[in-house]
Amino acid sequence: MLKTTPATTLPTPTPHPEGVSNDEFRAAMSRLAAGVCLITAHEAPLTADGPRGEDVGMTATAFLSVSLEPPLVLVSLREGSRMDDLLAEQPLWAVSVLADHQLQVAGRFSMKGRISDRLLFADLPYERGLISGAPLLTGALATLECRTENRVEAGDHTLVIGRVLGAALPSPDSPPLAYFRGRYRLLAK
Ligand SMILES: Cc1cc2nc3c(=O)[nH]c(=O)nc-3n(C[C@H](O)[C@H](O)[C@H](O)COP(=O)(O)O)c2cc1C
């Protein structure tokens, strides 16, 4: 008679429903070194009398170049952030690519729960973009002014694709500010 051995029940691994845990995902993505930007926008269209409303700023690393013809860029904004709410209402925004001496700017504009950006901007040297009305930081490596072409909901973020309408190099030779493994980094010169 054929002897059968009872099947051993191996513990089946219980994968995370999405295939990866938050910690695993964060740890993997933290190994992607990124440049740091300040995304800015002005609440209301510019008028002949100057700016109305408040300026909003947000530190972001999820910013990239998408297309050359036409020139398109993309920023990924957490759904419900002030910048996401503002850019759902109006299409003009700007990007300042931060230099290493602007580390504190990145820190301030990523603070959760800050009431208003008015005081933060009051402390900073900037010019107002002629196209977007948004603050363009003096001393940034580069600045871009954009108009939203497309918004795509992606999980808990909104991908905002913008056409670049203006670009400048206020301080092109400064060393960049980088972010890697959860910390700001100054690149060795
Ligand atoms: C280095 C760094 C990079 C960040 N990059 C992004 C980003 O690409 N997109 C985003 O939505 N938030 C990003 N954040 C978080 C926002 O800066 C932060 O949540 C926001 O300024 C808080 O404003 P809120 O209260 O309107 O959300 C980043 C934060 C840090 C410190």
The ligand as an ORCA input file, in Angstrom:
! r2SCAN-3c Opt
* xyz 0 1
  C      12.743     67.397      1.268
  C      11.239     67.438      1.144
  C      10.651     67.176     -0.079
  C       9.269     67.225     -0.230
  N       8.719     66.971     -1.453
  C       7.382     67.027     -1.613
  C       6.802     66.815     -2.893
  O       7.480     66.588     -3.887
  N       5.435     66.903     -2.979
  C       4.643     67.161     -1.894
  O       3.426     67.212     -2.028
  N       5.180     67.390     -0.669
  C       6.520     67.333     -0.513
  N       7.067     67.573      0.718
  C       6.191     67.923      1.847
  C       5.746     69.380      1.767
  O       6.830     70.284      1.666
  C       4.912     69.745      3.036
  O       3.982     68.729      3.272
  C       4.134     70.998      2.830
  O       4.932     72.117      2.646
  C       3.259     71.248      4.024
  O       2.303     72.144      3.571
  P       0.774     71.766      3.708
  O       0.494     71.992      5.166
  O       0.032     72.663      2.810
  O       0.694     70.327      3.290
  C       8.450     67.527      0.884
  C       9.048     67.800      2.128
  C      10.422     67.764      2.262
  C      11.054     68.061      3.587
*
